Amino acid sequence: MQYNFISALPWSPLRDDTPISSRKQSRSRRASSMASPKPKAPKRELKCPVFQADIILNRAHTCNGIGGDSMSKVRQHMIRSRHLPFLRLCKTCNTDFVDRHVFEQFHGTKGELCHISIKQQRAKGQEAQWEALYRMVMQMEATGAPPEEPSLAETHLPPTLNAISEDIQDDAQGELPTPTPDAPSRSYITPYQLIFDSDSEHDARTGAQISSVSKLLPPYSS
């Protein structure tokens, strides 16, 4: 009598007793592992604001234009390339400054004087930061000086009071009235002539006032 050693094994190598559902799952896993990975979305690249200004102003480039994929790298590039005399970010309000005096006076060296807390910007917020820094660079290139920062009084006034203050400043800076030449001085021979002239001028003014008042009164009926 022959003994079948294969049938005595706990599982048969000649027969697959694995459930069909398990086999399908293993095949799907193998297929997914063999499939090519999905292409990654390209990273956003922020150009150097000074490089963009060079293009607009049609002048020789001062760098290769590669800023980075974040505003932090753009600032590092601009500081390393020495594009601006001064560039700092207030860590409290997350605003860039290119004027050392304004930054240190109103925000401090580390933002300790700033009381407007704004979280770090991401995605679209960083694009807005880039545009603001680009406008400051263009203004500096056009005027040769850092852009003027608004005063604390202007930034804290309501819009209505701001408009009123601007109107007052415009009126104050307007043209001053042209002074009329002084009347020629009179030389009086005697004190009586001085008294006579003053009485004559008083009578003339009184007559003019009476005439103007009479024009306002209704006419008498006959």
N, CA and C of each residue as an Amber inpcrd file, in Angstrom:
protein
   666
   0.8510000  -1.1790000   0.0000000   0.0000000   0.0000000   0.0000000
   0.8890000   1.2310000   0.0000000   0.6430000   2.0930000  -0.9130000
   1.4350000   3.3120000  -1.0320000   0.7750000   4.4400000  -0.2400000
   1.6580000   5.2490000   0.4210000   1.1510000   6.3600000   1.2450000
   1.3540000   7.6540000   0.4740000   0.3240000   8.3880000   0.3740000
   0.3840000   9.6630000  -0.3570000   0.8690000  10.7390000   0.6030000
   2.1530000  11.1090000   0.4310000   2.7090000  12.1260000   1.3200000
   2.1270000  13.5040000   1.0390000   1.7310000  13.7620000  -0.1890000
   1.2080000  15.0830000  -0.5430000  -0.1150000  15.3420000   0.1540000
  -0.9830000  14.3140000   0.2060000  -2.2820000  14.4990000   0.8460000
  -2.1650000  14.6600000   2.3440000  -1.0260000  14.2290000   2.9170000
  -0.8550000  14.3670000   4.3620000  -0.4330000  15.7650000   4.7670000
  -0.0150000  16.5670000   3.8120000   0.3920000  17.9300000   4.1370000
  -0.8250000  18.7710000   4.5310000  -0.6250000  19.7710000   5.3990000
  -1.7680000  20.6150000   5.7900000  -2.3370000  21.4270000   4.6370000
  -1.5530000  21.6450000   3.6150000  -2.0650000  22.3310000   2.4210000
  -1.4470000  21.6750000   1.2060000  -2.0870000  21.7190000   0.1110000
  -1.6240000  21.0400000  -1.0930000  -0.9570000  22.0430000  -2.0150000
   0.3030000  21.7980000  -2.4260000   0.9580000  22.7250000  -3.3530000
   0.3860000  22.6760000  -4.7570000  -0.3990000  21.6730000  -5.0460000
  -0.9760000  21.5360000  -6.3770000  -2.3380000  22.2080000  -6.4920000
  -2.8540000  22.7120000  -5.3850000  -4.1860000  23.3010000  -5.4200000
  -4.1860000  24.5780000  -4.5900000  -4.7620000  25.6580000  -5.1340000
  -4.8210000  26.9450000  -4.4400000  -6.1510000  27.0580000  -3.7260000
  -6.1010000  26.9130000  -2.4120000  -7.3210000  27.0120000  -1.6180000
  -7.5890000  28.4220000  -1.0980000  -6.8080000  29.4320000  -1.5870000
  -6.9940000  30.8130000  -1.1350000  -8.3370000  31.3390000  -1.6240000
  -9.0920000  32.0230000  -0.7940000 -10.3870000  32.5550000  -1.2460000
 -10.2140000  33.5060000  -2.4330000 -11.2570000  33.5530000  -3.2580000
 -11.1960000  34.3720000  -4.4790000 -11.0500000  35.8550000  -4.1390000
 -11.7390000  36.3250000  -3.1080000 -11.6640000  37.7430000  -2.7380000
 -10.2470000  38.1360000  -2.3410000  -9.5470000  37.2600000  -1.6220000
  -8.1760000  37.5670000  -1.2230000  -7.2600000  37.6230000  -2.4240000
  -7.4950000  36.7190000  -3.3930000  -6.6610000  36.7270000  -4.5900000
  -6.8650000  38.0040000  -5.3940000  -8.1050000  38.4870000  -5.4630000
  -8.3720000  39.7220000  -6.2030000  -7.6920000  40.9120000  -5.5340000
  -7.7220000  40.9470000  -4.2090000  -7.0830000  42.0520000  -3.5020000
  -5.5740000  42.0620000  -3.7100000  -4.9680000  40.8720000  -3.6790000
  -3.5200000  40.8100000  -3.8890000  -3.1520000  41.2300000  -5.3030000
  -3.9910000  40.8380000  -6.2870000  -3.7170000  41.2540000  -7.6640000
  -3.8420000  42.7660000  -7.8180000  -4.8510000  43.3530000  -7.1760000
  -5.0220000  44.8060000  -7.2850000  -3.8620000  45.5460000  -6.6260000
  -3.3530000  44.9730000  -5.5090000  -2.2110000  45.6070000  -4.8610000
  -0.9710000  45.5440000  -5.7400000  -0.7670000  44.3900000  -6.3930000
   0.3820000  44.2690000  -7.2850000   0.2580000  45.2200000  -8.4650000
  -0.9620000  45.3500000  -8.9940000  -1.1710000  46.2490000 -10.1350000
  -0.9220000  47.7050000  -9.7460000  -1.3880000  48.0840000  -8.5450000
  -1.1820000  49.4680000  -8.1100000   0.2830000  49.7650000  -7.8380000
   1.0210000  48.7510000  -7.3300000   2.4410000  48.9640000  -7.0770000
   3.2330000  49.0640000  -8.3660000   2.7790000  48.3860000  -9.4090000
   3.4710000  48.4290000 -10.6860000   3.1080000  49.6650000 -11.5010000
   1.9800000  50.3140000 -11.1720000   1.5570000  51.4970000 -11.9320000
   2.5220000  52.6510000 -11.6770000   2.6670000  53.5340000 -12.6730000
   3.5770000  54.6730000 -12.5580000   3.0190000  55.6860000 -11.5680000
   3.8480000  56.2950000 -10.7360000   3.3580000  57.2770000  -9.7580000
   2.8020000  58.5180000 -10.4440000   1.8360000  59.1640000  -9.7860000
   1.2240000  60.3620000 -10.3470000   2.2320000  61.5090000 -10.3590000
   2.2390000  62.2750000 -11.4230000   3.1870000  63.4080000 -11.4660000
   2.8220000  64.4550000 -10.4260000   3.8250000  64.9780000  -9.7530000
   3.5980000  65.9950000  -8.7370000   3.3230000  67.3530000  -9.3840000
   2.4690000  68.1000000  -8.7360000   2.1520000  69.4390000  -9.2470000
   3.3880000  70.3260000  -9.1560000   3.6390000  71.1300000 -10.1680000
   4.8260000  72.0030000 -10.1290000   4.7280000  73.0090000  -8.9920000
   5.8440000  73.2620000  -8.3500000   5.8740000  74.2130000  -7.2490000
   5.7510000  75.6440000  -7.7660000   5.0850000  76.4600000  -6.9730000
   4.9550000  77.8740000  -7.3290000   6.3160000  78.5430000  -7.1780000
   6.7010000  79.3120000  -8.1660000   7.9980000  79.9850000  -8.1420000
   7.7830000  81.4910000  -8.1480000   8.3190000  82.1440000  -7.1410000
   8.2210000  83.5930000  -7.0250000   9.5150000  84.2160000  -7.5330000
   9.3870000  85.0660000  -8.5250000  10.5560000  85.7200000  -9.1080000
  11.0880000  86.8080000  -8.1770000  12.3070000  87.2110000  -8.4370000
  12.9050000  88.3100000  -7.6840000  12.2180000  89.6160000  -8.1030000
  11.6830000  90.4080000  -7.1720000  11.0270000  91.6660000  -7.5380000
  11.9560000  92.6350000  -8.2680000  13.2350000  92.6660000  -7.8970000
  14.1760000  93.5600000  -8.5750000  14.4030000  93.0990000 -10.0090000
  14.4430000  91.7990000 -10.2340000  14.5910000  91.2620000 -11.5860000
  13.4000000  91.6680000 -12.4530000  12.1920000  91.5810000 -11.8880000
  11.0020000  92.0010000 -12.6310000  11.0340000  93.4990000 -12.9070000
  11.5470000  94.2790000 -11.9620000  11.6710000  95.7240000 -12.1930000
  12.6780000  96.0130000 -13.2970000  13.7490000  95.2210000 -13.3700000
  14.7260000  95.4020000 -14.4500000  14.0790000  95.1950000 -15.8160000
  13.1790000  94.2230000 -15.8960000  12.4970000  93.9600000 -17.1700000
  11.6090000  95.1430000 -17.5530000  10.8440000  95.6540000 -16.5880000
   9.9340000  96.7660000 -16.8690000  10.7100000  98.0220000 -17.2520000
  11.8230000  98.2710000 -16.5690000  12.6170000  99.4810000 -16.8190000
  13.6090000  99.3090000 -17.9620000  13.6410000  98.1200000 -18.5640000
  14.4970000  97.8440000 -19.7290000  15.9680000  98.1420000 -19.4230000
  16.4650000  97.4980000 -18.3780000  17.8600000  97.6890000 -18.0040000
  18.5040000  96.3260000 -17.7420000  19.8120000  96.3200000 -17.5870000
  20.5440000  95.0680000 -17.3980000  20.1410000  94.4070000 -16.0870000
  20.0480000  93.0780000 -16.1400000  19.6470000  92.3330000 -14.9540000
  20.7790000  92.2930000 -13.9390000  20.3990000  92.3520000 -12.6830000
  21.3760000  92.2870000 -11.5950000  21.4090000  90.9240000 -10.9210000
  20.5670000  89.9810000 -11.3750000  20.5750000  88.6210000 -10.8390000
  19.9200000  87.7160000 -11.8700000  19.8250000  86.4260000 -11.5480000
  19.2240000  85.4790000 -12.4850000  17.7100000  85.4160000 -12.3770000
  17.1310000  86.1530000 -11.4370000  15.6830000  86.2340000 -11.3280000
  15.0330000  85.1620000 -10.4940000  15.7770000  84.1560000 -10.0570000
  15.1890000  83.0550000  -9.2950000  15.1090000  83.4750000  -7.8340000
  13.8830000  83.6440000  -7.3530000  13.6970000  84.0140000  -5.9560000
  13.4990000  82.8080000  -5.0650000  12.4840000  81.9990000  -5.3710000
  12.1960000  80.8080000  -4.5870000  10.7150000  80.5090000  -4.6020000
  10.3320000  79.4610000  -3.8800000   8.9270000  79.0630000  -3.8360000
   8.2070000  79.6230000  -2.6110000   8.8340000  80.5320000  -1.8830000
   8.2090000  81.1660000  -0.7250000   8.7990000  82.5600000  -0.5610000
   8.0600000  83.4100000   0.1580000   8.5450000  84.7700000   0.3840000
   9.7900000  84.7790000   1.2560000   9.9310000  83.7960000   2.1260000
  11.1370000  83.7190000   2.9460000  12.3820000  83.5600000   2.0770000
  12.2950000  82.7100000   1.0580000  13.4370000  82.5160000   0.1610000
  13.6640000  83.7390000  -0.7210000  12.5870000  84.4290000  -1.0860000
  12.7330000  85.6570000  -1.8800000  13.4900000  86.7120000  -1.0750000
  13.1370000  86.8680000   0.2020000  13.8440000  87.8380000   1.0450000
  15.3100000  87.4500000   1.2050000  15.5710000  86.1630000   1.4310000
  16.9580000  85.7170000   1.5650000  17.7560000  86.0210000   0.3000000
  17.1260000  85.7980000  -0.8560000  17.8010000  86.0810000  -2.1270000
  18.1030000  87.5670000  -2.2640000  17.1400000  88.4290000  -1.9180000
  17.3320000  89.8680000  -2.0850000  18.3730000  90.4040000  -1.1070000
  18.4040000  89.8630000   0.1140000  19.4140000  90.3010000   1.0850000
  20.7930000  89.8000000   0.6820000  20.8660000  88.5540000   0.2260000
  22.1550000  87.9830000  -0.1790000  22.7080000  88.6930000  -1.4050000
  21.8260000  89.0730000  -2.3310000  22.2590000  89.7760000  -3.5430000
  22.4480000  91.2720000  -3.3180000  22.0990000  91.7580000  -2.1370000
  22.2340000  93.1840000  -1.8020000  21.4850000  94.0700000  -2.7900000
  20.2660000  93.6610000  -3.0840000  19.4430000  94.4620000  -3.9900000
  18.9570000  95.7470000  -3.3240000  18.6640000  95.6990000  -2.0200000
  18.1120000  96.8440000  -1.3120000  19.0090000  97.2120000  -0.1400000
  19.1010000  98.5100000   0.1810000  19.8920000  98.9000000   1.3530000
  19.3430000  98.3250000   2.6490000  18.0130000  98.1480000   2.7030000
  17.3890000  97.6320000   3.9260000  16.1380000  96.8540000   3.5460000
  15.9530000  95.7020000   4.1610000  14.7560000  94.8840000   3.9530000
  14.5520000  94.0280000   5.1940000  13.4260000  94.2590000   5.8680000
  13.1000000  93.4800000   7.0570000  11.6060000  93.1510000   7.0620000
  11.2940000  92.0350000   7.7080000   9.9070000  91.6160000   7.8800000
   9.5430000  91.7610000   9.3460000   8.4590000  92.4990000   9.6110000
   7.9550000  92.5890000  10.9770000   7.2810000  91.2630000  11.3190000
   7.7830000  90.5740000  12.3190000   7.2570000  89.2570000  12.6700000
   5.9190000  89.3290000  13.3880000   5.4820000  90.5280000  13.7390000
   4.1860000  90.6760000  14.4010000   3.0650000  90.8770000  13.3880000
   3.2460000  91.8360000  12.4750000   2.2070000  92.1070000  11.4720000
   2.5210000  91.4900000  10.1190000   3.6790000  90.8110000   9.9870000
   4.0710000  90.1370000   8.7500000   4.0210000  91.0810000   7.5530000
   4.6510000  92.2450000   7.6980000   4.7240000  93.2400000   6.6390000
   6.1850000  93.5430000   6.3550000   6.5240000  93.6580000   5.0660000
   7.8960000  93.9760000   4.6750000   8.1230000  95.4800000   4.7500000
   9.3370000  95.8590000   5.1410000   9.7170000  97.2670000   5.2280000
  11.0670000  97.4540000   4.5590000  11.1840000  98.5480000   3.8150000
  12.4410000  98.8850000   3.1440000  13.0240000 100.1840000   3.6900000
  12.3950000 100.7390000   4.7250000  12.8710000 101.9590000   5.3740000
  13.2630000 101.6060000   6.8070000  14.5470000 101.6900000   7.1050000
  15.0310000 101.3140000   8.4370000  14.4350000 102.2090000   9.5300000
  14.3470000 103.5120000   9.2600000  13.8480000 104.4510000  10.2730000
  12.4090000 104.1160000  10.6540000  11.5540000 103.9120000   9.6820000
  10.1480000 103.6010000   9.9540000  10.0290000 102.2670000  10.6780000
  10.8060000 101.2820000  10.2460000  10.7240000  99.9510000  10.8480000
  11.1330000  99.9820000  12.3230000  12.2540000 100.5990000  12.6270000
  12.7510000 100.5910000  14.0020000  11.9520000 101.5190000  14.9080000
  11.3900000 102.5940000  14.3740000  10.6540000 103.5450000  15.2020000
   9.2630000 103.0440000  15.5630000   8.5760000 102.4150000  14.6140000
   7.1860000 102.0310000  14.8450000   6.9920000 100.5330000  15.0600000
   7.9830000  99.7100000  14.7070000   7.8240000  98.2610000  14.8520000
   8.9020000  97.6320000  15.7200000  10.0240000  98.2980000  15.9020000
  11.1090000  97.7320000  16.6860000  11.9680000  96.7990000  15.8530000
  13.0840000  96.3950000  16.4220000  13.9940000  95.5200000  15.6750000
  13.4440000  94.1120000  15.5070000  12.5530000  93.6980000  16.4140000
  11.9710000  92.3520000  16.3470000  10.4460000  92.3740000  16.3780000
   9.8620000  93.5330000  16.0590000   8.4050000  93.6420000  16.0670000
   7.8110000  93.8370000  17.4400000   8.6390000  94.2000000  18.4340000
   8.1240000  94.3320000  19.8000000   7.2750000  95.5830000  19.9910000
   7.3960000  96.5660000  19.0990000   6.5960000  97.7890000  19.2060000
   5.3070000  97.7190000  18.4050000   5.1300000  96.6890000  17.6120000
   3.9330000  96.5500000  16.7700000   2.8370000  95.8490000  17.5640000
   1.6150000  96.3580000  17.4450000   0.4820000  95.7970000  18.1830000
  -0.5610000  95.1760000  17.2540000  -0.2380000  95.0250000  15.9850000
  -1.1680000  94.4190000  15.0250000  -0.6480000  93.0290000  14.6940000
  -1.2580000  92.0190000  15.2950000  -0.7810000  90.6460000  15.1210000
  -1.4910000  89.9970000  13.9350000  -0.7120000  89.5620000  12.9430000
  -1.2410000  88.8840000  11.7570000  -0.4490000  87.5980000  11.5590000
  -1.1680000  86.5060000  11.3290000  -0.5020000  85.2190000  11.1540000
   0.3060000  85.2070000   9.8600000   1.2410000  84.2770000   9.8100000
   2.0930000  84.1580000   8.6280000   1.2560000  83.8050000   7.4100000
   1.5220000  84.4870000   6.3100000   0.7350000  84.3160000   5.1000000
   1.1660000  83.0570000   4.3430000   0.2040000  82.4400000   3.6750000
   0.4790000  81.2620000   2.8600000  -0.2570000  81.3950000   1.5280000
   0.2710000  80.7170000   0.5180000  -0.3510000  80.6520000  -0.8120000
  -0.7030000  82.0530000  -1.3070000  -2.0080000  82.3610000  -1.4120000
  -2.4310000  83.6430000  -1.9680000  -1.9410000  84.8100000  -1.1170000
  -1.8370000  84.5970000   0.1800000  -1.3200000  85.6580000   1.0400000
   0.1150000  86.0070000   0.7140000   0.9250000  85.0020000   0.3720000
   2.3120000  85.2700000   0.0010000   2.3870000  85.9860000  -1.3430000
   1.4680000  85.6790000  -2.2390000   1.4330000  86.4080000  -3.5140000
   1.1220000  87.8890000  -3.2750000   0.2240000  88.1650000  -2.3340000
  -0.0770000  89.5660000  -2.0030000   1.1430000  90.2470000  -1.3870000
   1.8960000  89.5210000  -0.5480000   3.1250000  90.0820000   0.0090000
   4.1380000  90.3790000  -1.0890000   4.2360000  89.4900000  -2.0650000
   5.1790000  89.7080000  -3.1660000   4.7940000  90.9570000  -3.9530000
   3.5020000  91.1230000  -4.2450000   3.0550000  92.2970000  -4.9970000
   3.3350000  93.5840000  -4.2210000   3.1250000  93.5600000  -2.9010000
   3.4020000  94.7550000  -2.0950000   4.8920000  95.0900000  -2.1140000
   5.7460000  94.0750000  -2.0000000   7.1910000  94.3150000  -2.0430000
   7.6180000  94.7960000  -3.4260000   7.0030000  94.2660000  -4.4700000
   7.3310000  94.6950000  -5.8370000   6.9640000  96.1620000  -6.0480000
   5.8170000  96.5910000  -5.5230000   5.4200000  98.0030000  -5.6560000
   6.4110000  98.9140000  -4.9330000   6.8840000  98.4910000  -3.7560000
   7.8730000  99.2970000  -3.0380000   9.1780000  99.3940000  -3.8210000
   9.5890000  98.2870000  -4.4460000  10.8160000  98.3010000  -5.2460000
  10.6620000  99.2480000  -6.4300000   9.5340000  99.1960000  -7.1180000
   9.3090000 100.0670000  -8.2670000   9.2770000 101.5340000  -7.8490000
   8.6840000 101.8320000  -6.6920000   8.6430000 103.2210000  -6.2290000
  10.0410000 103.7110000  -5.8780000  10.8530000 102.8380000  -5.2800000
  12.2290000 103.2310000  -4.9720000  13.0270000 103.4750000  -6.2440000
  12.8140000 102.6440000  -7.2580000  13.5370000 102.8260000  -8.5120000
  13.1100000 104.1090000  -9.2120000  11.8400000 104.4930000  -9.0530000
  11.3430000 105.6900000  -9.7360000  11.7600000 106.9730000  -9.0280000
  11.7650000 106.9600000  -7.6850000  12.0450000 108.1760000  -6.9240000
  13.4410000 108.1970000  -6.3220000  14.0750000 107.0400000  -6.2130000
  15.3920000 106.9790000  -5.5900000  15.3660000 107.0490000  -4.0880000
  14.1830000 106.9170000  -3.4830000  14.0540000 106.9730000  -2.0230000
  13.0300000 105.9420000  -1.5890000  13.0930000 105.4950000  -0.3340000
  12.0950000 104.5380000   0.1570000  10.7030000 105.1320000   0.1000000
   9.6730000 104.3280000  -0.1420000   8.3060000 104.8530000  -0.1870000
   7.8940000 105.4010000   1.1620000   7.0860000 106.4560000   1.1230000
   6.6330000 107.0720000   2.3620000   5.6200000 106.1640000   3.0350000
   5.8240000 105.9310000   4.3290000   4.9060000 105.1100000   5.1010000
   3.8500000 106.0040000   5.7380000   2.5820000 105.5570000   5.8530000
   1.5560000 106.3730000   6.5100000   1.8650000 106.5380000   7.9850000
   1.5200000 107.7060000   8.5150000   1.7520000 107.9610000   9.9300000
   0.7840000 107.1470000  10.7730000   1.0900000 107.0200000  12.0660000
   0.2130000 106.2610000  12.9540000  -1.1430000 106.9290000  13.0820000
  -1.1850000 108.2660000  13.0490000  -2.4740000 108.9570000  13.1440000
  -3.3460000 108.6440000  11.9430000  -2.7630000 108.6090000  10.7650000
  -3.5330000 108.3250000   9.5550000  -4.0150000 106.8840000   9.5320000
  -3.2120000 105.9580000  10.0300000  -3.6070000 104.5520000   9.9870000
  -4.6830000 104.2290000  11.0020000  -4.8490000 105.0490000  12.0620000
  -5.8440000 104.7640000  13.0870000  -7.0730000 105.6580000  12.9950000
  -7.0810000 106.6620000  12.0950000  -8.2540000 107.5080000  11.9310000
  -9.3090000 106.8000000  11.1040000 -10.6170000 107.0250000  11.4030000
 -11.6630000 106.4910000  10.5260000 -11.5640000 107.1000000   9.1400000
 -12.1550000 106.4450000   8.1190000 -12.0600000 106.9710000   6.7430000
 -12.5860000 108.3910000   6.6090000 -13.6880000 108.7230000   7.3340000
 -14.2590000 110.0640000   7.2110000 -13.2880000 111.1170000   7.7210000
 -12.6750000 110.8610000   8.8910000 -11.7230000 111.8190000   9.4320000
 -10.4720000 111.8980000   8.5840000 -10.0940000 110.7740000   7.9850000
  -8.9500000 110.8020000   7.0770000  -9.2070000 111.7300000   5.9040000
 -10.4230000 111.6460000   5.3360000 -10.7580000 112.4930000   4.1890000
 -10.7610000 113.9650000   4.5930000 -11.2970000 114.2520000   5.8080000
 -11.3240000 115.6390000   6.2650000  -9.9110000 116.1740000   6.4580000
  -9.0420000 115.3390000   7.0640000  -7.6640000 115.7910000   7.2840000
  -6.9480000 116.0290000   5.9650000  -7.2280000 115.1960000   4.9470000
  -6.6100000 115.4080000   3.6410000  -7.0820000 116.7100000   3.0110000
  -8.3940000 117.0250000   3.1640000  -8.9100000 118.2810000   2.6140000
  -8.2560000 119.4790000   3.3020000  -8.0760000 119.3800000   4.6220000
  -7.4490000 120.4870000   5.3470000  -6.0180000 120.6840000   4.8810000
  -5.3030000 119.5690000   4.6700000  -3.9310000 119.6790000   4.1960000
  -3.8720000 120.2780000   2.7990000  -4.8260000 119.8790000   1.9330000
  -4.8480000 120.4350000   0.5800000  -5.1070000 121.9340000   0.6170000
  -6.0540000 122.3550000   1.4960000  -6.3420000 123.7830000   1.5940000
  -5.1410000 124.5470000   2.1370000  -4.4450000 123.9270000   3.0840000
  -3.2830000 124.6080000   3.6680000  -2.1540000 124.7420000   2.6650000
  -2.0540000 123.7550000   1.7490000  -0.9940000 123.7900000   0.7610000
  -1.3750000 124.5540000  -0.4990000  -2.6170000 125.0600000  -0.5530000
  -3.0620000 125.7820000  -1.7290000  -2.3910000 127.1440000  -1.8470000
  -2.7680000 127.8600000  -2.9040000  -2.1590000 129.1630000  -3.1420000
  -2.6700000 130.1730000  -2.1220000  -1.7640000 130.9390000  -1.5720000
  -2.1320000 131.9800000  -0.6280000  -2.6690000 133.1930000  -1.3810000
  -3.6000000 133.9190000  -0.7940000  -4.1330000 135.1160000  -1.4800000
  -3.0440000 136.1580000  -1.6690000  -3.0820000 136.7910000  -2.8230000
  -2.0840000 137.8100000  -3.1490000  -2.3540000 139.0620000  -2.3350000
  -1.3950000 139.5120000  -1.5700000  -1.6480000 140.7200000  -0.7460000
  -1.7930000 141.9430000  -1.6320000  -2.7650000 142.7890000  -1.2750000
  -2.9910000 144.0290000  -2.0270000  -2.0040000 145.0800000  -1.5570000
  -1.5350000 145.9000000  -2.4560000  -0.5720000 146.9520000  -2.0450000
  -1.2130000 147.9100000  -1.0640000  -0.4330000 148.3120000  -0.1320000
  -0.9470000 149.2440000   0.8790000  -1.3570000 150.5610000   0.2260000
  -2.3930000 151.1400000   0.8120000  -2.8660000 152.4350000   0.3060000
  -1.8120000 153.5080000   0.5700000  -1.6700000 154.4420000  -0.3490000
  -0.6430000 155.4870000  -0.1550000  -0.9310000 156.2990000   1.0910000
   0.0960000 156.5790000   1.7940000  -0.0600000 157.3500000   3.0350000
  -0.3970000 158.8070000   2.7070000  -1.2110000 159.3810000   3.5540000
  -1.6080000 160.7730000   3.3650000  -0.7680000 161.6780000   4.2740000
  -0.5430000 162.8240000   3.7690000   0.1540000 163.8330000   4.5840000
  -0.8420000 164.9410000   4.9120000  -1.0650000 165.1620000   6.1800000
  -2.0230000 166.1690000   6.6270000  -1.2680000 167.4240000   7.0830000
  -1.8420000 168.5430000   6.5990000  -1.1990000 169.8120000   6.9340000
  -1.5320000 170.2150000   8.3570000  -2.8280000 170.1060000   8.7130000
  -3.2720000 170.5110000  10.0470000  -4.0850000 169.3950000  10.6650000
  -4.2350000 169.3520000  11.9820000  -5.0950000 168.3480000  12.6290000
  -6.5410000 168.4570000  12.2080000  -6.9930000 169.6570000  11.8420000
  -8.3860000 169.8240000  11.4270000  -8.6750000 169.0770000  10.1340000
  -7.6920000 169.0370000   9.2410000  -7.8770000 168.2960000   7.9830000
  -8.0350000 166.8020000   8.2540000  -7.2970000 166.2440000   9.2330000
  -7.4310000 164.8400000   9.6050000  -8.8180000 164.5400000  10.1370000
  -9.3450000 165.4500000  10.9920000 -10.6890000 165.2520000  11.5420000
 -11.7220000 165.3450000  10.4400000 -11.5440000 166.2750000   9.5110000
 -12.5060000 166.4530000   8.4240000 -12.5610000 165.2190000   7.5250000
 -11.3760000 164.6390000   7.1910000 -11.3500000 163.4470000   6.3280000
 -11.9960000 162.2560000   7.0030000 -11.7670000 162.0860000   8.3120000
 -12.3720000 160.9440000   9.0080000 -13.8770000 161.0820000   9.0640000
 -14.3820000 162.3020000   9.2660000 -15.8270000 162.5060000   9.2750000
 -16.4170000 162.2600000   7.9050000 -15.7210000 162.6510000   6.8530000
 -16.2290000 162.4460000   5.4990000 -16.3290000 160.9570000   5.1750000
 -15.2980000 160.1800000   5.5610000 -15.3390000 158.7390000   5.2920000
 -16.4450000 158.0660000   6.0800000 -16.6730000 158.5350000   7.3490000
 -17.7420000 157.9590000   8.1620000 -19.0930000 158.2430000   7.5420000
 -19.3070000 159.4750000   7.0580000 -20.5850000 159.8220000   6.4270000
 -20.8020000 159.0150000   5.1620000 -19.7280000 158.7840000   4.4010000
 -19.8810000 158.0170000   3.1590000 -20.2690000 156.5770000   3.4580000
 -19.6430000 155.9730000   4.4900000 -19.9870000 154.5920000   4.8360000
 -21.4040000 154.4980000   5.3660000 -21.8180000 155.4780000   6.1570000
 -23.1800000 155.4760000   6.6990000 -24.2010000 155.6190000   5.5900000
 -23.9220000 156.4700000   4.6170000 -24.8410000 156.6320000   3.4990000
 -24.9650000 155.3730000   2.6730000 -23.8550000 154.6800000   2.4760000
 -23.9040000 153.4360000   1.7010000 -24.7110000 152.3800000   2.4250000
 -24.5870000 152.3140000   3.7710000 -25.3560000 151.3320000   4.5290000
 -26.8390000 151.6340000   4.4590000 -27.2020000 152.9110000   4.5790000
 -28.6200000 153.2830000   4.5040000 -29.1760000 152.9560000   3.1350000
 -28.3930000 153.2150000   2.0940000 -28.8550000 152.9280000   0.7320000
 -29.0860000 151.4420000   0.5320000 -28.1780000 150.5910000   1.0790000
 -28.3410000 149.1450000   0.8950000 -29.5290000 148.6230000   1.6690000
 -29.7920000 149.1860000   2.8490000 -30.9490000 148.7510000   3.6330000
 -32.2340000 149.1790000   2.9710000 -32.2570000 150.3740000   2.3830000
 -33.4780000 150.8660000   1.7390000 -33.8620000 150.0200000   0.5420000
 -32.8740000 149.4020000  -0.0920000 -33.1890000 148.5390000  -1.2370000
 -33.9120000 147.2770000  -0.7950000 -33.6780000 146.8490000   0.4440000
 -34.3180000 145.6340000   0.9340000 -35.7300000 145.8800000   1.4350000
 -36.0870000 147.1460000   1.7570000 -37.4230000 147.4420000   2.2740000
 -38.4390000 147.4350000   1.1470000 -39.6730000 147.0240000   1.4180000
 -40.7100000 147.0400000   0.3580000 -41.0910000 148.4670000   0.0040000
 -41.4100000 148.7220000  -1.2410000 -41.7950000 150.1040000  -1.6350000
 -43.1260000 150.4950000  -1.0010000 -43.2330000 151.7970000  -0.7080000
 -44.4800000 152.2860000  -0.1220000 -45.5290000 152.4200000  -1.2120000
 -46.7570000 152.1060000  -0.8600000 -47.8600000 152.2630000  -1.8270000
 -48.4200000 153.6610000  -1.6840000 -48.7340000 154.2830000  -2.7880000
 -49.2620000 155.6480000  -2.7740000 -50.7370000 155.6290000  -2.4340000
